[in-house]
Each structure stands twice: as C-alpha cells, then as structure tokens.
Amino acid sequence: MIQQIKSIFFPSIKVISTIVIISALIWEIGNIYATFTDLKIPSSLNPIFGIERFALSAHLIEAIIAAFYASSKGKSSIRYATYTFFVGTVSLWELFDSELKTFVKKS
C-alpha cells in the first residue's frame, strides 16, 4: 500500500515542491530587491510573502535535519541537505525509509 502511494505521488510531489520553492526564492529575492530600491509593493501581497517565508523556513529546517542524518546513512550531507531543501518532506521520508519500514511492521 505504502509502496503504491510512493510510486504514484512522490515523483509529482518532488516536481511540484521544487517549482514552489524556486518560486518562493524568486519572490523573496524580488521583495529584497524592492526593499533596497524603494519600490512600493502592494500590501495585498503580504499574505503571499508570509506563506512563502513559512515554506522556506520549513524546508530549511528539513534540510538541516537531513544534513545531520545523511552522513550516518552513507550520503553526502551537503548534497542531501540541498536536495531536501528543494524537495521537502519526501526526501526525509526517503532518508528514513528503512527505519519507517521497521516502525510500520512493529505497529
């Protein structure tokens, strides 16, 4: 059951997440540029900036977690942290897949 879910949804989630995080980075860079050049940004965009910052923060935390655990799993910390930053929770699931299988079997 879990394998079917992973094979169907994970590739789509990876692509969508990467696109959304890159878009969030572009939004933030644009906001920083606007701040430094004294451009006025409509206040109606503030909720979008809030969501974007939350997504970037969550992915950064996931990347830090991945960096710590990747080396113990035989993976490059920097590479896996970068991958996790763009992909998100799916990459952490992949990193801890063997431990999750053990946990599911015990439950």
C-alpha positions, -999 to 999 in steps of 0.1 A, spaced: 0 0 0 27 25 10 48 15 -20 19 23 -43 14 57 -27 52 64 -30 54 54 -66 23 74 -76 26 106 -56 63 111 -47 75 120 -82 47 146 -86 53 160 -51 91 163 -59 85 183 -91 58 205 -76 78 212 -44 109 221 -64 89 245 -85 72 261 -55 104 265 -35 122 281 -65 92 304 -69 94 313 -32 131 321 -35 124 343 -65 96 361 -46 119 367 -17 147 380 -39 122 403 -56 110 415 -22 145 422 -11 153 440 -43 121 461 -39 131 470 -4 166 481 -14 154 501 -44 125 517 -25 99 502 -48 64 500 -34 49 465 -31 11 463 -27 1 453 8 -22 427 -7 9 406 -14 19 404 23 0 371 28 19 356 -1 52 367 14 41 352 48 33 318 32 65 319 11 86 326 42 69 298 61 76 273 33 112 284 30 117 282 68 101 247 69 123 234 41 154 250 57 146 231 89 141 199 70 174 205 52 193 209 85 178 177 98 188 159 66 223 173 68 227 158 103 214 124 94 226 119 59 262 111 68 250 83 92 231 69 62 261 69 39 251 100 19 268 134 14 255 159 39 256 189 17 241 172 -13 213 156 6 206 189 25 203 208 -8 181 180 -22 159 181 9 156 219 8 141 218 -26 121 186 -23 110 187 13 95 160 35 96 134 7 133 134 8 133 129 46 109 100 41 134 85 17 163 91 41 145 73 69 127 48 48 143 17 64 135 30 99 99 37 88 95 2 75 107 -12 108 83 11 127 53 2 105 60 -36 109 61 -32 147 28 -12 149 
